[in-house]
Amino acid sequence: GPVKAQWSPLQDKILLNNYVIDANLREKTVELGAIAKQKLTSLQWDPKITDALYGLDAGGLYRLSYLLKTARLVAAGNIINFLVTPEKIFTLENDAKEKTSYLAWRAAADPDTRHRLLARSPAKGDVIVPTNSERIAVVNADKKTLLIVDPADSNKTLDLENVAQAVWANGGGRLIYSTGQAIYQVNFAGEQAPAAAENA
């Protein structure tokens, strides 16, 4: 399969497929499969703790400490996707009973308490993407949609259609996105305006 590489937040380690490699001591390599009994996917670094990663399996979201060689279930359930920020863990979850999916968050320090942000119809292909801010974005490349949610007020959402590509400004207060025909800019007063002329 394709090689998946991801630098740690301090740029001192690299996650390469299922291995953590110390960039300064290449002979110091940890195989994550030796720590977690389950095969975890969608691995992400913990942005605050340098020896920890998060990953998914069918039972939920796990936190791995590769130095302590432990894997702990952080959130049980049908979690489709997740995003770890320094203070919160955002999850996109399916609820089979209610036949819906929802966006939720947990404090990184207290992952047992889940706060639902938004419920909506399930959509295959939804992925939570980083926004460089407290806003949460759910992109669906197949349906070309982008949903932006303000966790402080889940009634403040912006649902965009025909999104081919989206790029967030470093501070997260601005979004540039393309429909394939035009490029738009969104400032988070929520106003949408063309950022450039439409393609001819």
LOTORNU-371068 format. One line per 2 residues: number of its first residue (from 1); their letters; for each residue y negated, x, z of N, C-alpha, C, O, CB. Coordinates in nm, 2 decimals, decimal comma. Each point is the difference from the previous one (the first is absolute). Glycine has a CB too. Layout:
N
NUM> A> Y:X:Z:Y:X:Z:Y:X:Z:Y:X:Z:Y:X:Z  ... .
This chain:
200
1> GP> 0,12:0,08:0,00:-0,12:-0,08:0,00:-0,12:0,09:0,00:0,00:0,12:0,00:0,12:-0,30:0,12  -0,24:0,11:-0,12:-0,13:0,08:0,00:-0,02:0,07:0,13:0,04:-0,05:0,10:-0,13:-0,12:-0,27 .
3> VK> 0,02:0,28:0,16:-0,03:0,08:0,12:-0,12:-0,07:0,07:-0,10:-0,02:-0,07:0,19:0,24:-0,03  -0,08:-0,25:0,23:-0,11:-0,06:0,07:-0,05:0,10:0,11:0,08:0,04:0,08:0,01:-0,27:-0,12 .
5> AQ> -0,21:0,28:0,02:-0,06:0,09:0,09:-0,13:-0,05:0,07:-0,07:-0,08:-0,07:0,17:0,27:-0,07  -0,12:-0,16:0,27:-0,11:-0,06:0,07:-0,04:0,11:0,11:0,08:0,03:0,08:-0,01:-0,27:-0,13 .
7> WS> -0,20:0,28:0,04:-0,05:0,09:0,11:-0,02:-0,07:0,13:-0,04:-0,12:0,00:-0,06:0,26:-0,18  0,12:-0,07:0,29:-0,03:-0,05:0,13:-0,16:-0,01:0,01:-0,07:0,07:-0,07:0,29:0,03:0,17 .
9> PL> -0,27:-0,18:0,00:-0,14:-0,01:0,02:-0,07:0,13:0,02:-0,12:0,02:-0,04:0,16:-0,24:0,14  0,02:0,32:-0,04:-0,06:0,13:0,03:0,03:0,10:-0,12:-0,04:0,12:0,01:0,06:-0,16:0,24 .
11> QD> 0,05:-0,01:-0,35:0,04:0,09:-0,12:0,08:0,12:0,04:0,00:0,10:-0,07:-0,21:-0,18:-0,04  0,29:0,07:0,22:0,08:0,11:0,04:0,15:-0,02:-0,02:0,08:0,09:0,01:-0,25:-0,04:0,16 .
13> KI> 0,20:-0,17:-0,21:0,14:-0,04:-0,03:0,01:-0,09:-0,12:-0,10:-0,06:-0,03:0,16:0,08:0,28  0,05:-0,01:-0,31:0,02:-0,09:-0,12:0,13:-0,08:0,01:0,10:0,05:0,04:-0,23:0,11:-0,18 .
15> LL> 0,12:-0,29:0,11:0,11:-0,08:-0,01:0,05:0,00:-0,14:-0,07:-0,05:-0,09:-0,01:-0,10:0,28  0,20:0,20:-0,21:0,05:0,02:-0,14:0,13:-0,08:0,00:0,10:0,04:0,06:-0,21:0,18:-0,10 .
17> NN> 0,11:-0,33:-0,03:0,12:-0,10:0,00:0,03:-0,03:0,15:-0,07:-0,07:0,06:0,16:0,16:-0,28  0,02:-0,04:0,27:0,05:-0,03:0,13:-0,01:0,12:0,10:0,07:0,00:0,10:0,08:-0,18:-0,20 .
19> YV> -0,23:0,28:0,06:-0,01:0,12:0,08:-0,15:0,02:0,04:-0,09:-0,03:-0,07:0,29:0,13:-0,05  -0,22:-0,04:0,24:-0,13:0,04:0,05:0,01:0,15:0,00:0,08:0,07:0,06:-0,12:-0,27:0,09 .
21> ID> -0,06:0,26:-0,23:-0,01:0,15:-0,02:-0,13:0,05:0,06:-0,10:-0,05:-0,03:0,25:0,04:-0,18  -0,14:0,11:0,30:-0,12:0,06:0,06:-0,06:0,09:-0,11:0,07:0,08:-0,05:0,03:-0,09:0,29 .
23> AN> -0,22:-0,02:-0,27:-0,07:0,08:-0,11:-0,02:0,15:0,04:-0,01:0,08:-0,09:-0,10:-0,29:0,02  0,11:0,24:0,20:-0,02:0,14:0,04:0,13:0,07:0,02:0,00:0,12:-0,02:-0,21:-0,19:0,13 .
25> LR> 0,31:0,00:-0,08:0,14:0,06:0,02:0,10:-0,08:-0,08:0,06:-0,09:0,05:-0,12:0,17:0,18  0,07:-0,05:-0,36:0,08:-0,08:-0,09:0,15:-0,01:0,05:0,07:-0,09:-0,04:-0,22:0,16:-0,15 .
27> EK> 0,19:0,03:0,26:0,14:-0,01:0,05:0,02:-0,10:0,11:0,11:-0,04:0,04:-0,08:0,28:-0,10  -0,15:-0,29:0,11:0,01:-0,11:0,10:0,00:-0,14:-0,07:-0,11:-0,05:-0,03:-0,01:0,20:0,21 .
29> TV> 0,24:-0,20:-0,20:0,01:-0,12:-0,07:0,09:-0,10:0,08:0,10:0,04:0,06:-0,12:0,08:-0,28  -0,03:-0,25:0,22:0,08:-0,10:0,08:0,04:-0,11:-0,10:-0,08:-0,05:-0,08:-0,05:0,10:0,29 .
31> EL> 0,26:-0,08:-0,21:0,05:-0,11:-0,08:-0,01:-0,13:0,08:0,06:0,00:0,11:0,10:0,16:-0,24  -0,23:-0,25:0,08:-0,02:-0,13:0,08:0,13:-0,08:0,01:0,01:-0,08:0,10:-0,25:0,08:-0,18 .
33> GA> 0,33:0,01:-0,02:0,12:-0,07:0,01:0,09:0,04:0,12:0,08:-0,08:0,04:-0,09:0,07:-0,29  -0,02:0,13:0,30:0,08:0,04:0,12:-0,06:-0,06:0,13:0,07:0,00:0,10:-0,02:0,22:-0,22 .
35> IA> -0,17:-0,28:0,11:-0,06:-0,06:0,12:0,02:-0,15:0,00:0,05:-0,05:0,10:-0,22:0,23:-0,10  0,14:-0,24:-0,11:0,02:-0,15:-0,01:0,13:-0,04:-0,06:0,04:0,06:-0,10:-0,29:-0,08:0,07 .
37> KQ> 0,32:-0,07:0,10:0,13:-0,04:-0,05:-0,01:-0,08:-0,13:0,08:0,00:-0,09:0,01:0,00:0,33  -0,20:-0,08:-0,24:-0,03:-0,08:-0,12:-0,08:0,08:-0,11:-0,07:0,09:0,04:0,07:-0,30:0,11 .
39> KL> 0,02:0,17:-0,27:-0,08:0,06:-0,11:-0,13:-0,06:-0,01:-0,01:-0,12:-0,03:0,22:0,17:-0,10  -0,32:0,02:0,17:-0,13:-0,05:0,00:-0,07:0,02:-0,13:0,02:0,10:-0,06:-0,03:-0,06:0,31 .
41> TS> -0,07:-0,14:-0,29:-0,08:0,01:-0,12:-0,15:-0,01:0,04:-0,03:-0,03:0,11:0,22:-0,07:-0,25  -0,27:0,12:0,04:-0,15:-0,02:0,01:-0,05:0,09:0,12:-0,09:-0,05:0,07:0,10:-0,18:-0,17 .
43> LQ> 0,03:0,35:0,11:-0,04:0,09:0,11:-0,15:0,03:0,00:-0,05:0,02:-0,11:0,28:0,08:0,11  -0,29:-0,11:0,11:-0,14:0,03:0,02:-0,02:0,09:0,12:0,07:-0,02:0,10:-0,14:-0,20:-0,22 .
45> WD> -0,03:0,31:0,12:-0,03:0,08:0,11:-0,07:-0,08:0,11:-0,08:-0,09:-0,04:0,07:0,30:-0,11  0,03:-0,18:0,27:-0,09:-0,05:0,11:-0,13:0,07:-0,01:0,00:0,12:0,00:0,20:-0,18:0,15 .
47> PK> -0,31:-0,01:-0,16:-0,13:0,07:-0,02:-0,05:0,07:0,12:-0,09:0,09:0,00:0,03:-0,25:-0,17  0,12:0,13:0,29:-0,05:0,07:0,13:0,10:0,10:0,05:-0,04:0,10:0,06:-0,09:-0,31:-0,01 .
49> IT> 0,26:0,18:-0,05:0,10:0,08:0,05:0,07:0,08:-0,11:0,06:-0,06:-0,09:-0,02:-0,10:0,28  -0,06:0,29:-0,19:0,04:0,08:-0,11:0,15:0,02:-0,02:0,04:0,04:-0,11:-0,25:0,08:0,14 .
51> DA> 0,29:-0,15:0,07:0,15:0,01:-0,02:0,07:-0,13:-0,02:0,12:-0,01:0,02:-0,13:0,21:0,12  -0,07:-0,30:-0,18:0,06:-0,14:-0,01:-0,02:-0,06:-0,14:-0,10:0,03:-0,07:0,06:-0,06:0,31 .
53> LY> 0,13:-0,05:-0,28:0,00:-0,07:-0,13:0,04:-0,15:0,03:0,07:-0,02:0,10:-0,02:0,24:-0,24  -0,08:-0,31:0,05:0,04:-0,13:0,01:0,08:-0,03:-0,13:-0,03:0,06:-0,11:-0,17:-0,13:0,25 .
55> GL> 0,30:-0,02:-0,13:0,08:-0,04:-0,12:0,07:-0,13:0,02:0,01:-0,05:0,11:0,02:0,29:-0,16  0,00:-0,30:-0,06:0,06:-0,14:0,00:0,15:0,01:-0,03:0,05:0,09:-0,08:-0,27:-0,19:0,00 .
57> DA> 0,30:0,00:0,14:0,13:-0,03:-0,05:0,01:-0,15:0,01:-0,10:-0,07:0,03:0,20:0,29:0,04  0,01:-0,28:-0,10:0,02:-0,15:0,00:-0,03:-0,06:0,13:-0,03:-0,12:0,01:0,20:0,15:-0,19 .
59> GG> -0,16:0,05:0,29:-0,02:-0,06:0,13:-0,14:0,00:0,05:-0,03:-0,06:0,10:0,26:0,13:-0,05  -0,31:0,01:-0,11:-0,14:0,01:0,04:-0,07:0,13:-0,02:0,05:0,08:-0,08:0,01:-0,25:0,25 .
61> LY> -0,16:0,20:-0,09:-0,08:0,12:-0,01:0,04:0,10:0,12:0,01:-0,04:0,11:-0,20:-0,09:-0,22  0,22:0,25:0,07:0,04:0,11:0,10:-0,11:0,11:0,00:-0,07:0,02:-0,09:0,31:-0,08:0,05 .
63> RL> -0,24:0,12:0,16:-0,09:0,12:0,02:0,10:0,11:0,03:0,08:0,00:0,10:-0,28:-0,13:-0,01  0,19:0,24:-0,16:0,08:0,12:0,01:-0,08:0,11:0,06:-0,11:0,03:-0,05:0,25:-0,10:-0,14 .
65> SY> -0,09:0,14:0,29:-0,06:0,12:0,05:0,10:0,11:-0,04:0,11:0,01:0,05:-0,23:-0,12:0,14  0,09:0,19:-0,29:0,10:0,10:-0,05:0,01:0,12:0,10:0,10:0,07:-0,01:-0,15:-0,14:-0,23 .
67> LL> -0,05:0,09:0,33:0,02:0,11:0,09:0,09:-0,05:0,12:0,08:0,08:0,04:-0,31:0,01:-0,10  0,21:-0,21:0,10:0,09:-0,05:0,11:0,13:-0,06:-0,06:0,09:-0,02:0,08:-0,29:-0,04:0,05 .
69> KT> 0,21:0,05:-0,26:0,12:-0,05:-0,07:0,03:-0,14:0,05:0,12:-0,03:0,03:-0,03:0,27:-0,06  -0,19:-0,33:0,03:0,03:-0,13:0,04:-0,06:-0,10:-0,11:-0,09:0,03:-0,07:0,08:0,04:0,31 .
71> AR> 0,08:-0,19:-0,25:-0,05:-0,10:-0,08:0,00:-0,13:0,08:0,10:-0,04:0,06:0,00:0,15:-0,27  -0,22:-0,18:0,22:-0,02:-0,11:0,08:-0,05:-0,12:-0,08:-0,09:0,01:-0,08:0,04:0,14:0,28 .
73> LV> 0,11:-0,27:-0,18:-0,04:-0,12:-0,07:-0,13:-0,04:0,06:-0,01:-0,03:0,12:0,25:-0,04:-0,17  -0,35:0,06:-0,04:-0,13:-0,04:0,05:-0,02:-0,14:-0,02:-0,06:-0,07:0,08:-0,03:0,30:-0,14 .
75> AA> 0,14:-0,29:-0,05:-0,02:-0,14:-0,04:0,12:-0,05:-0,07:0,03:0,05:-0,11:-0,28:-0,02:0,10  0,31:-0,13:0,07:0,12:-0,06:-0,07:-0,04:-0,11:-0,09:-0,11:-0,06:0,01:0,25:0,12:0,19 .
77> GN> -0,06:-0,09:-0,30:-0,03:-0,11:-0,09:0,00:0,05:-0,15:0,03:0,11:-0,03:-0,17:-0,21:0,21  0,11:0,00:-0,26:0,01:0,03:-0,15:-0,14:0,05:-0,04:-0,08:-0,07:-0,06:0,26:-0,11:0,02 .
79> II> -0,20:0,31:0,06:-0,13:0,06:-0,03:0,01:0,06:-0,15:0,09:0,08:-0,03:-0,13:-0,02:0,28  -0,05:-0,11:-0,33:0,01:0,04:-0,14:-0,07:0,13:-0,02:0,04:0,09:-0,08:-0,04:-0,33:0,01 .
81> NF> -0,12:0,26:0,14:-0,08:0,11:-0,03:-0,08:0,02:0,13:-0,02:-0,09:0,08:0,01:0,06:-0,33  -0,05:0,15:0,27:-0,08:0,03:0,11:-0,10:0,11:-0,03:0,01:0,08:-0,09:0,18:-0,15:0,24 .
83> LV> -0,29:0,08:-0,06:-0,10:0,11:-0,01:-0,03:0,04:0,14:-0,04:-0,09:0,09:-0,06:0,00:-0,31  0,11:0,22:0,25:-0,04:0,05:0,14:-0,14:0,06:-0,01:-0,02:0,08:-0,08:0,27:-0,04:0,14 .
85> TP> -0,33:-0,09:0,03:-0,14:0,06:0,02:0,00:0,06:0,14:0,09:-0,02:0,07:-0,20:-0,15:-0,23  0,00:0,25:0,19:0,00:0,06:0,13:0,02:-0,10:0,12:0,06:0,04:0,10:-0,20:0,13:-0,20 .
87> EK> 0,08:-0,29:0,09:0,01:-0,09:0,11:0,09:-0,12:-0,02:0,05:-0,06:0,10:-0,28:0,13:-0,05  0,26:-0,11:-0,17:0,08:-0,12:-0,03:0,11:0,03:-0,10:0,00:0,09:-0,08:-0,20:-0,23:0,13 .
89> IF> 0,30:0,05:-0,04:0,11:0,00:-0,10:-0,01:-0,13:-0,07:0,02:-0,11:0,06:0,13:0,27:0,07  -0,17:-0,17:-0,26:-0,01:-0,12:-0,08:0,13:-0,02:-0,07:0,06:0,09:-0,05:-0,31:-0,07:0,02 .
91> TL> 0,30:-0,15:0,04:0,13:-0,03:-0,07:-0,01:-0,12:-0,09:-0,08:-0,09:0,03:0,20:0,19:0,17  -0,05:-0,10:-0,30:0,02:-0,12:-0,09:0,14:-0,04:0,02:0,09:0,07:-0,02:-0,26:0,00:-0,15 .
93> EN> 0,19:-0,20:0,23:0,13:-0,04:0,04:0,04:-0,13:-0,06:-0,09:-0,09:-0,03:0,05:0,20:0,24  0,17:-0,13:-0,24:0,05:-0,13:-0,04:0,05:-0,08:0,11:0,07:0,06:0,09:-0,01:0,04:-0,31 .
95> DA> -0,08:-0,23:0,22:0,06:-0,09:0,10:0,08:-0,10:-0,08:-0,05:-0,09:-0,06:-0,15:0,12:0,22  0,33:-0,01:-0,15:0,10:-0,08:-0,08:-0,01:-0,14:0,05:0,02:-0,09:-0,09:0,13:0,29:0,06 .
97> KE> -0,16:-0,23:0,16:-0,01:-0,14:0,04:-0,12:-0,07:-0,05:0,02:-0,12:-0,05:0,10:0,19:0,26  -0,23:-0,01:-0,21:-0,12:-0,07:-0,05:-0,02:0,02:-0,15:-0,09:-0,06:-0,06:-0,02:0,10:0,28 .
99> KT> 0,19:0,04:-0,28:-0,01:0,03:-0,15:-0,14:0,05:-0,03:-0,06:-0,05:-0,10:0,24:-0,12:0,05  -0,23:0,26:0,12:-0,13:0,06:-0,02:0,00:0,15:0,03:0,09:0,04:0,07:-0,20:-0,27:-0,02 .
101> SY> 0,01:0,29:-0,09:-0,02:0,14:0,04:-0,13:0,01:0,07:-0,09:-0,09:-0,02:0,22:0,18:-0,17  -0,15:0,00:0,27:-0,13:0,01:0,08:-0,03:0,15:0,02:0,08:0,08:0,01:-0,04:-0,31:0,10 .
103> LA> -0,17:0,25:-0,09:-0,06:0,13:0,04:-0,02:0,00:0,15:-0,05:-0,10:0,05:-0,06:0,13:-0,28  0,15:0,07:0,29:-0,02:0,01:0,15:-0,03:0,14:0,04:0,01:0,10:-0,08:0,15:-0,28:0,11 .
105> WR> -0,21:0,20:0,09:-0,03:0,13:0,05:0,05:0,01:0,15:0,01:-0,10:0,07:-0,21:0,13:-0,22  0,23:0,09:0,18:0,04:0,04:0,14:-0,08:0,12:0,04:-0,03:0,09:-0,08:0,27:-0,18:0,05 .
107> AA> -0,28:0,10:0,16:-0,06:0,12:0,04:0,10:0,11:0,01:0,12:-0,03:0,04:-0,29:-0,10:0,10  0,14:0,25:-0,19:0,09:0,11:0,00:0,05:0,03:0,14:0,12:0,04:0,02:-0,23:0,06:-0,22 .
109> AD> 0,03:-0,12:0,30:0,04:0,02:0,14:0,08:-0,11:0,06:0,07:0,02:0,10:-0,28:0,11:-0,07  0,21:-0,25:-0,09:0,08:-0,12:0,04:0,06:-0,07:-0,11:-0,05:-0,11:-0,04:-0,11:0,09:0,24 .
111> PD> 0,26:0,07:-0,27:0,05:-0,06:-0,12:0,08:-0,13:0,02:0,04:-0,07:-0,09:-0,03:0,30:0,00  0,02:-0,26:0,22:0,07:-0,12:0,03:-0,08:-0,13:-0,02:0,06:-0,11:-0,02:0,07:0,24:0,18 .
113> TR> -0,26:-0,12:-0,15:-0,09:-0,12:-0,02:-0,04:0,00:-0,14:-0,08:0,09:-0,05:0,00:-0,08:0,29  0,12:-0,12:-0,31:-0,04:-0,02:-0,15:-0,11:-0,10:-0,01:0,00:-0,10:0,07:0,24:0,16:-0,14 .
115> HR> -0,34:-0,03:-0,01:-0,11:-0,09:-0,03:0,00:-0,04:-0,14:-0,01:0,09:-0,09:-0,13:0,02:0,27  0,16:-0,23:-0,21:0,01:-0,05:-0,14:-0,15:-0,01:-0,05:-0,09:-0,05:0,06:0,31:-0,07:-0,03 .
117> LL> -0,24:0,18:-0,15:-0,13:-0,01:-0,07:-0,01:-0,11:-0,10:-0,10:-0,07:-0,01:0,08:0,31:0,05  0,13:-0,26:-0,12:-0,02:-0,08:-0,11:0,14:-0,05:-0,05:0,09:0,09:-0,01:-0,30:0,03:-0,06 .
119> AR> 0,23:-0,24:0,04:0,13:-0,05:-0,05:-0,03:-0,05:-0,14:-0,11:-0,06:-0,03:0,20:-0,01:0,26  0,00:0,10:-0,32:-0,01:-0,05:-0,14:0,13:0,00:-0,06:0,10:0,04:0,06:-0,33:0,05:-0,08 .
121> SP> 0,24:-0,14:-0,11:0,13:-0,01:-0,07:0,06:0,14:-0,02:-0,08:0,09:-0,03:0,00:-0,30:-0,08  0,21:0,23:0,12:0,05:0,13:-0,02:-0,02:0,05:-0,14:0,01:-0,08:-0,09:0,16:0,03:0,27 .
123> AK> -0,19:0,17:-0,20:-0,02:0,06:-0,13:0,08:0,13:-0,01:-0,03:0,09:0,07:-0,20:-0,20:-0,09  0,33:0,11:-0,06:0,08:0,12:-0,02:-0,09:0,11:-0,06:-0,08:-0,03:-0,10:0,29:-0,10:0,06 .
125> GD> -0,21:0,25:0,09:-0,08:0,11:-0,05:-0,12:0,02:0,08:-0,08:0,09:-0,04:0,17:-0,14:-0,18  -0,12:-0,02:0,32:-0,12:0,02:0,09:0,01:0,13:0,07:0,11:0,04:0,05:-0,14:-0,28:-0,02 .
127> VI> -0,07:0,32:-0,03:-0,01:0,13:0,07:-0,13:0,01:0,07:-0,10:-0,02:-0,06:0,26:0,13:-0,11  -0,16:-0,06:0,30:-0,12:0,02:0,07:-0,05:0,14:-0,04:0,08:0,10:0,00:-0,01:-0,24:0,20 .
129> VP> -0,20:0,15:-0,24:-0,05:0,13:-0,04:-0,11:0,05:0,09:-0,08:-0,09:0,05:0,14:0,03:-0,29  -0,08:0,19:0,26:-0,11:0,05:0,08:-0,14:-0,04:-0,06:-0,01:0,00:-0,12:0,16:0,19:0,20 .
131> TN> -0,24:-0,22:0,01:-0,14:-0,03:-0,05:-0,11:0,09:0,05:-0,11:-0,02:-0,03:0,19:-0,21:0,02  -0,04:0,33:0,09:-0,10:0,09:0,06:-0,09:-0,08:0,10:-0,11:0,05:0,02:0,12:0,10:-0,23 .
133> SE> 0,03:-0,26:0,26:-0,08:-0,08:0,09:0,09:-0,09:0,08:0,12:0,02:-0,01:-0,32:-0,01:-0,15  0,14:-0,09:0,24:0,08:-0,10:0,08:0,05:-0,11:-0,08:0,09:-0,08:0,04:-0,22:0,14:0,16 .
135> RI> 0,08:-0,08:-0,32:0,05:-0,11:-0,09:0,14:0,03:-0,05:0,04:0,12:-0,01:-0,27:-0,17:-0,06  0,31:-0,05:0,05:0,13:0,01:-0,05:0,01:-0,05:-0,14:-0,06:-0,11:-0,03:0,16:0,09:0,26 .
137> AV> -0,03:0,09:-0,32:0,01:-0,05:-0,14:0,15:-0,01:-0,03:0,08:0,08:0,03:-0,30:0,03:-0,09  0,26:-0,22:0,00:0,13:-0,03:-0,05:-0,01:-0,01:-0,15:-0,06:-0,09:-0,06:0,14:-0,03:0,27 .
139> VN> -0,01:0,22:-0,28:-0,01:0,00:-0,15:0,14:-0,04:-0,05:0,11:0,03:0,06:-0,29:0,15:-0,06  0,18:-0,25:-0,11:0,12:-0,04:-0,07:-0,01:0,04:-0,15:-0,07:-0,06:-0,07:0,12:-0,13:0,24 .
141> AD> 0,01:0,30:-0,20:-0,01:0,06:-0,14:0,06:-0,10:-0,10:-0,06:0,00:-0,11:0,06:0,23:0,20  0,10:-0,30:-0,06:0,07:-0,09:-0,09:-0,09:-0,12:-0,03:-0,02:-0,04:-0,12:0,24:0,11:0,20 .
143> KK> -0,28:-0,13:0,02:-0,09:-0,11:-0,02:-0,14:0,03:-0,02:-0,09:-0,08:-0,03:0,24:-0,04:0,17  -0,19:0,25:-0,13:-0,13:0,05:-0,02:-0,10:-0,07:0,10:-0,11:-0,04:-0,04:0,16:0,10:-0,20 .
145> TL> -0,01:-0,06:0,37:-0,09:-0,06:0,10:-0,03:0,10:0,10:0,07:0,09:0,03:0,02:-0,32:-0,07  -0,21:0,21:0,11:-0,04:0,08:0,11:-0,06:-0,09:0,10:-0,10:-0,07:-0,02:0,06:0,27:-0,13 .
147> LI> 0,10:-0,20:0,27:-0,05:-0,08:0,11:-0,06:0,09:0,11:0,07:0,10:0,04:0,11:-0,28:-0,09  -0,30:0,16:0,09:-0,07:0,08:0,10:-0,02:-0,09:0,12:-0,06:-0,11:-0,01:-0,05:0,26:-0,17 .
149> VD> 0,15:-0,10:0,30:-0,01:-0,07:0,12:-0,08:0,08:0,10:0,02:0,12:0,02:0,19:-0,24:-0,06  -0,30:0,05:0,12:-0,07:0,07:0,11:0,07:-0,04:0,12:0,00:-0,11:0,05:-0,22:0,10:-0,16 .
151> PA> 0,29:0,11:0,18:0,08:-0,03:0,12:-0,08:-0,06:0,11:0,06:-0,07:0,09:0,09:0,25:-0,16  -0,28:-0,15:0,08:-0,08:-0,06:0,11:-0,02:-0,15:-0,02:-0,03:-0,07:0,10:-0,09:0,30:-0,08 .
153> DS> 0,13:-0,27:-0,14:-0,02:-0,15:-0,03:0,09:-0,03:-0,12:-0,05:0,02:-0,12:-0,19:-0,03:0,21  0,36:-0,04:-0,07:0,09:-0,02:-0,11:-0,04:-0,11:-0,09:0,06:-0,02:-0,11:0,12:0,09:0,26 .
155> NK> -0,29:-0,15:-0,12:-0,06:-0,09:-0,09:-0,08:0,06:-0,11:-0,03:-0,05:-0,10:0,03:-0,12:0,28  -0,03:0,30:-0,16:-0,08:0,08:-0,09:0,10:0,07:-0,09:0,04:0,11:0,03:-0,24:-0,08:0,13 .
157> TL> 0,23:-0,09:-0,28:0,09:0,06:-0,09:-0,07:0,00:-0,14:-0,09:-0,08:-0,03:0,30:0,00:0,16  -0,16:0,17:-0,21:-0,05:0,00:-0,14:0,13:0,01:-0,08:0,08:0,10:0,01:-0,30:0,01:0,04 .
159> DL> 0,24:-0,21:-0,14:0,12:0,00:-0,08:-0,04:0,02:-0,15:-0,06:-0,08:-0,06:0,18:-0,08:0,22  -0,08:0,28:-0,22:-0,04:0,03:-0,13:0,12:-0,01:-0,09:0,11:0,04:0,03:-0,29:0,11:0,05 .
161> EN> 0,16:-0,19:-0,21:0,11:-0,02:-0,10:-0,03:0,10:-0,11:-0,11:0,05:-0,02:0,15:-0,29:0,08  0,06:0,26:-0,14:-0,01:0,09:-0,12:-0,04:0,14:0,03:-0,08:0,06:-0,07:0,03:-0,26:-0,06 .
163> VA> 0,10:0,25:0,25:-0,04:0,14:0,04:0,10:0,10:-0,06:0,12:0,00:0,04:-0,23:-0,09:0,18  0,06:0,17:-0,31:0,09:0,10:-0,06:0,01:0,13:0,09:0,10:0,06:0,01:-0,15:-0,15:-0,24 .
165> QA> -0,07:0,13:0,28:-0,01:0,12:0,09:-0,11:-0,03:0,10:-0,10:-0,07:-0,02:0,18:0,22:-0,16  -0,06:-0,08:0,30:-0,11:-0,01:0,10:-0,01:0,13:0,07:0,10:0,07:0,03:-0,05:-0,32:0,01 .
167> VW> -0,17:0,29:-0,01:-0,04:0,12:0,07:-0,10:-0,03:0,11:-0,10:-0,06:-0,03:0,15:0,20:-0,18  -0,02:-0,09:0,33:-0,09:-0,02:0,12:-0,09:0,12:0,02:0,04:0,11:-0,02:0,13:-0,26:0,12 .
169> AN> -0,30:0,12:-0,07:-0,09:0,11:0,04:0,05:0,06:0,13:0,07:-0,06:0,07:-0,26:-0,05:-0,19  0,15:0,24:0,14:0,05:0,07:0,12:-0,03:-0,07:0,13:0,08:0,00:0,09:-0,11:0,21:-0,22 .
171> GG> -0,09:-0,28:0,14:-0,03:-0,07:0,12:0,06:-0,14:0,01:0,00:-0,06:0,11:-0,21:0,19:-0,11  0,27:-0,17:-0,11:0,07:-0,13:0,00:-0,09:-0,12:-0,02:0,05:-0,11:0,00:0,12:0,21:0,14 .
173> GR> -0,30:-0,08:-0,15:-0,09:-0,11:-0,01:-0,02:-0,06:-0,14:-0,07:-0,10:-0,02:-0,05:0,19:0,22  0,18:-0,02:-0,29:-0,01:-0,03:-0,14:0,13:0,01:-0,08:0,08:0,09:0,03:-0,32:-0,02:-0,02 .
175> LI> 0,26:-0,16:-0,10:0,12:0,00:-0,08:-0,04:0,00:-0,15:-0,08:-0,08:-0,04:0,22:-0,04:0,22  -0,08:0,20:-0,26:-0,01:0,00:-0,14:0,13:-0,05:-0,06:0,11:0,06:0,04:-0,29:0,13:-0,05 .
177> YS> 0,18:-0,29:-0,07:0,13:-0,04:-0,06:-0,02:-0,03:-0,15:-0,11:-0,04:-0,05:0,19:-0,05:0,27  0,03:0,09:-0,29:0,00:-0,02:-0,15:0,09:-0,12:-0,03:0,11:-0,01:0,06:-0,16:0,26:-0,11 .
179> TG> 0,01:-0,33:-0,04:0,09:-0,11:-0,05:0,06:0,04:-0,14:0,09:-0,07:-0,05:-0,23:-0,10:0,16  0,11:0,29:-0,15:0,05:0,05:-0,14:-0,11:-0,03:-0,10:0,00:0,06:-0,11:0,24:-0,10:0,18 .
181> QA> -0,32:-0,06:-0,04:-0,11:-0,04:-0,10:-0,14:0,04:0,06:-0,09:0,03:-0,08:0,23:-0,22:0,00  -0,15:0,20:0,21:-0,13:0,04:0,06:0,03:0,06:0,14:0,11:-0,01:0,05:-0,23:-0,18:-0,17 .
183> IY> 0,02:0,26:0,17:0,00:0,07:0,12:-0,09:-0,07:0,10:-0,12:-0,02:-0,04:0,18:0,24:-0,07  -0,02:-0,25:0,23:-0,08:-0,07:0,10:-0,01:0,08:0,12:0,08:0,08:0,03:-0,01:-0,30:-0,13 .
185> QV> -0,18:0,18:0,17:-0,02:0,07:0,13:-0,02:-0,12:0,11:-0,06:-0,10:-0,03:-0,05:0,31:-0,08  0,17:-0,19:0,22:-0,01:-0,09:0,11:-0,06:0,07:0,12:0,06:0,10:0,05:0,13:-0,24:-0,13 .
187> NF> -0,31:0,10:0,13:-0,05:0,04:0,12:0,04:-0,10:0,11:0,00:-0,12:-0,03:-0,20:0,24:-0,08  0,23:-0,08:0,23:0,06:-0,09:0,09:-0,09:-0,10:0,07:0,02:-0,03:0,11:0,15:0,20:-0,09 .
189> AG> -0,27:-0,21:-0,09:-0,07:-0,13:0,03:0,08:-0,10:-0,08:-0,02:-0,12:0,01:-0,21:0,22:0,03  0,33:-0,04:-0,12:0,09:-0,09:-0,08:-0,05:-0,03:-0,14:0,07:-0,07:-0,07:0,01:-0,02:0,28 .
191> EQ> -0,19:0,15:-0,25:-0,05:-0,04:-0,13:0,06:0,09:-0,10:0,03:0,12:0,02:-0,25:-0,18:0,08  0,25:0,00:-0,22:0,07:0,07:-0,11:-0,10:0,01:-0,11:-0,06:-0,10:-0,04:0,29:0,01:0,11 .
193> AP> -0,24:0,21:-0,13:-0,09:0,02:-0,11:0,07:0,10:-0,10:0,07:0,09:0,05:-0,28:-0,15:0,09  0,18:0,05:-0,27:0,05:0,10:-0,09:-0,06:0,13:0,03:-0,12:0,01:0,03:0,15:-0,18:-0,21 .
195> AA> 0,05:0,28:0,18:-0,04:0,13:0,03:-0,03:0,08:-0,13:-0,08:0,10:0,00:0,21:-0,10:0,22  -0,08:-0,05:-0,33:-0,02:0,06:-0,13:0,02:-0,10:-0,10:0,05:-0,11:0,02:0,03:0,33:0,06 .
197> AE> -0,12:-0,19:-0,20:0,01:-0,09:-0,11:0,14:-0,03:-0,04:0,09:0,08:0,02:-0,31:0,00:-0,11  0,25:-0,20:0,04:0,14:-0,03:-0,04:0,04:0,08:-0,12:-0,09:0,04:-0,08:0,06:-0,27:0,17 .
199> NA> 0,16:0,25:-0,10:0,05:0,08:-0,11:-0,02:-0,08:-0,13:0,00:-0,13:0,00:0,17:0,24:0,14  -0,20:-0,04:-0,25:-0,02:-0,07:-0,13:0,13:-0,03:-0,06:0,00:-0,06:-0,11:-0,21:0,18:0,08 .
